[in-house]
């Protein structure tokens, strides 16, 4: 489903990722670990093709970094859901409208939008908050809205970039459980984090970025 082959990325002539190779299969749960600045977010940007590698190739489904056109990038991104550390919610819109936003821009039918949004809000346990504004929610609730927004287009892969970075330990575990539940329903998840305790609890495959390389690891229990 996802494959990076001999990918190199540099910024300001400084090598960030050096001939990395990575495959993610449909339905996998993968934790991507590494220190701050190691290149975790860079790798995620490669997957939604906000960044094209200096050399090597990235393929996500039928999309290939070397041949994708600017018109195809929105089509790729509809196949992916992205969740950020700082939620990135629209502060002037309700929970419902935040989740519905990505459907509005695809010109989906209003009836379909309502059905999909209400279903995904139920899945993340926020049906009762659909008319609330972001500032009325806790941090954990805001992250659940962000996850619902990422899921509403039924992506093949959910990218979570430090999804618990702004949350307390108890709320972080709640968000991890939600991500695991989503994965159990068939969506592949790639969670980038520096929280090794969270990774141990995730119990999935672990990929580490270190010294500009990427490799599978096992953490000691």
RAJOTA-V460362 format. One line per field, one symbol per residue. phi: phi as a letter, one per 20 degrees, with the letter a starting at -180 (. if undefined). A space follows every 10 residues. Layout:
phi = ???
This chain:
phi = .cbdcleccc clmdfdccle cbccegnfdc eddrfgnfof fffffffelf bdffbncccc meecgfcfef feggfgffec dccdfdmlee fecfggffff gfegfemffg fffgffffff fffemcgfdf efegfedfgf fffffffgff efelfebddd elfdfddfgf fgffffgfff ffffeoefcd debdeffffg ffldfccddb lmdcbfccef f
